[in-house]
């Protein structure tokens, strides 16, 4: 093969013209350089090379510059993206009247997004920008904005549902909202909800505040669907819940469903409290406290014989006139409490339930005596321990 | 700067070598002419010492190869067909030689130069490695693969 290749290449010659031409050019070049003119190297290449060099090509510099620009753009884009991720919401507030609006909050309780879950809500959010505001300001602005006023009638139900990153955070937010002047003005109610409901509500295309109420209503009336609720105002839903409640209240049936019990319990609670002269007025503090009190009282109430309940109710009737004012007050509170209680009960763990029962029993029994017993017991223990110590020494 | 006599003698002596390497790389007569002049211009301006004639030859091959690569870089979009060269020289070539030239120039660039240096210039693999700044083993494998490609192209009819 090598011979063939050699022979083939042997046929290739630089032709004489080329050699002569080159010699001439080099001579010229030499003369120019000897005259002292430093000739740029390009001059030795002929026109065709120059032409090719001038033709537009992707110069490496241009490509590098383009890459850099793309890199910078991408980089900045991702940085913005990351900032967005860093600001992920940790808490949510659902504001429902008829407009259903949800606010997402970051850990500093600043609103990072506001979503409307019905047309009324969309109309309002179109006119007001809540992003970047502290949550209290945002709620205040929202409730005071002009677009919201038509919905805030005298008999409207303003429902604020809160999901905190933790239960403590939720309660903190609740307290914060209860201090909101617009919220007080319209007799709003706050409800604490768990994070699990958030996703579930959105699957049914409702704000979680409304969905919570739907769940309540659905427990009482299984014929109610999410579609029905989507078109109902909070007032309508609450009215329906109340209607079902009162229907059950009248029948006084015991041993019924858990949720119903709770509702009953809180309504009985009134009577019980009144009977004990334990006015709701005294519970005017935070809703949380009253709610806690309720839950303490409520559970054993189902265990109280019917007779006693009736008796309590009679007493309540008698006292109703005396405490008309207080009662009115109490009823308002009761609304809040009911919400709280039902919600709380839904999420209550069995252990919690047992604890409550235990705690309630303790209250029902003479507490002082119990304390005395405990003290006595403690003393005894101390005695025995001391004795043990003594024994040990001996 | 080298003397005029030196340059002219070198041109006479190495014109074919330089030209063939240019053809190997560029496959195009007009480009080769440009490069031919560039290479000898470089030689004229080069003040370094050559220790031997062999050294001078290797230097010229190296300079030509580099100049060719530069040229290919600046005009890489240009389509080069071996036939272009062959058409220019067809009057001198037999049918078989034309076939061989076509096969050699049709090889991918990396094999082309190695094959040329090995078969025509008679360099050993070690020398090629030195001239082309490649590893010795790389040259061996390039040679082997280039040879294999040539053989399939030429139908295996021509043995070493």
Interface residues (C-beta under 8 A of the other chain):
Chain A: X1 X2 X4 X5 X6 X7 X8 X9 X11 X12 X13 X14 X18 X19 X21 X22 X23 X25 X26 X27 X29 X30 X33 X41 X44 X45 X46 X48 X49 X52 X53 X55 X57
Chain B: X1 X4 X7 X8 X11 X12 X15 X16 X18 X19 X20 X23 X30 X31 X33 X34 X36 X37 X38 X40 X41 X44 X71 X74 X75 X76 X77 X78 X85 X89 X92 X93 X96 X97 X98 X100 X101 X104 X115 X116 X118 X119 X120 X147 X150 X151 X154 X158 X159 X160
